[in-house]
Amino acid sequence: AMSAETVIEVHGLTKSFGRFQALRGVDLAVGRGTVHGFLGPNGAGKSTTIRVLLGLLRSDEGSVRVLGADPWADVVALHRRLAYVPGDVSLWPGMTGGEAIDLLGTLRGGLDEARRAELVDRFELDPTKRGRQYSKGNRQKVAIVAALASNVELLILDEPTSGLDPLMERVFQEVIGEAKANGASVLLSSHIMAEVESLADRLSIIRDGRIVQEGTLAELRGQTRTTIHAELSVVPPDEVLVGLHDVHVDGSRLRATVDSLRIGEVMAALTPLGITSLTVEPPSLESLFLRLYDEDAADPGTGR
């Protein structure tokens, strides 16, 4: 049974295509009213997981509940309560963008007309053009507007902003924030780190068909290192540098990384040396991602 607090619950999900094992025991829980980031390199299993959640693929093993239902058995009923934006939107070539939005909305039991008009405006979309005339970015906008103009409980977004320019990316982030404020839950698969960092309450990172990290941004950042650039009045003595990583000293200038939990004691050690300038860069999701990537790549146990 699924708790009222989760909208997606996946346990031990496996899926193979012939001899290729795409998912090797995925566990994923998305809390109601949260934005859950879903990250991983291409081919890691993000889209396969999402296709199982949407009832487009049947899992081999494991349990999958979406809004309390089985996506394979209850696919029609479920799709009235959720909206999906794929990373590569195909539209009907002869149908206008506006008609496509309306058709997609009808599948979900109708649209909020005022919201639809507002979103068309904010995304600067010309709804009178036909599908074949749209650029990739405009096809994405059609799908995003259609998904967000119906007040669904759950948004499943798989690389939704691919092809959007930075200005539209910002509009997208605002609109997702508004959906969350209205009680929607969001699964956001993305390779755009800034998008996930600004939106996600929790994150799951998938690699080779398994979830390798899961937690809040703060928890995952706690496992990464903060970068410090300091200009000091004196050359730093060696004992200050113990416990720092990637140390570069150039006269009285110091650059190093430090485990995020030890930042306080490092500051205390540097202060007596007369800090004339200091920048502290908190770890980005990207640095965590690259570290996971490098660790896995360097692990002889993976047989790669």
HELIX and SHEET records of a PDB file:
HELIX    1   1 LYS A   46  LEU A   53  1                                   8    
HELIX    2   2 VAL A   75  LEU A   78  1                                   4    
HELIX    3   3 GLY A   97  LEU A  107  1                                  11    
HELIX    4   4 GLU A  113  ARG A  122  1                                  10    
HELIX    5   5 GLY A  131  GLN A  133  5                                   3    
HELIX    6   6 LYS A  136  LEU A  148  1                                  13    
HELIX    7   7 PRO A  166  ALA A  181  1                                  16    
HELIX    8   8 MET A  193  LEU A  199  1                                   7    
HELIX    9   9 LEU A  217  GLY A  222  1                                   6    
HELIX   10  10 ASP A  238  LEU A  241  1                                   4    
HELIX   11  11 SER A  260  ARG A  262  5                                   3    
HELIX   12  12 ILE A  263  LEU A  270  1                                   8    
HELIX   13  13 THR A  271  LEU A  273  5                                   3    
HELIX   14  14 LEU A  285  ALA A  297  1                                  13    
HELIX   15  15 PRO A  300  THR A  302  5                                   3    
SHEET    1   A 3 PHE A  20  GLY A  31  0                                        
SHEET    2   A 3 THR A   6  PHE A  17 -1                                        
SHEET    3   A 3 GLU A  61  VAL A  66 -1                                        
SHEET    1   B 6 LEU A  82  VAL A  85  0                                        
SHEET    2   B 6 LEU A 154  ASP A 158  1                                        
SHEET    3   B 6 SER A 185  SER A 189  1                                        
SHEET    4   B 6 VAL A  35  LEU A  39  1                                        
SHEET    5   B 6 ARG A 202  ARG A 207  1                                        
SHEET    6   B 6 ARG A 210  THR A 216 -1                                        
SHEET    1   C 4 HIS A 245  ASP A 250  0                                        
SHEET    2   C 4 ARG A 253  ASP A 259 -1                                        
SHEET    3   C 4 ARG A 225  LEU A 232 -1                                        
SHEET    4   C 4 ILE A 275  GLU A 281 -1                                        
END                                                                             
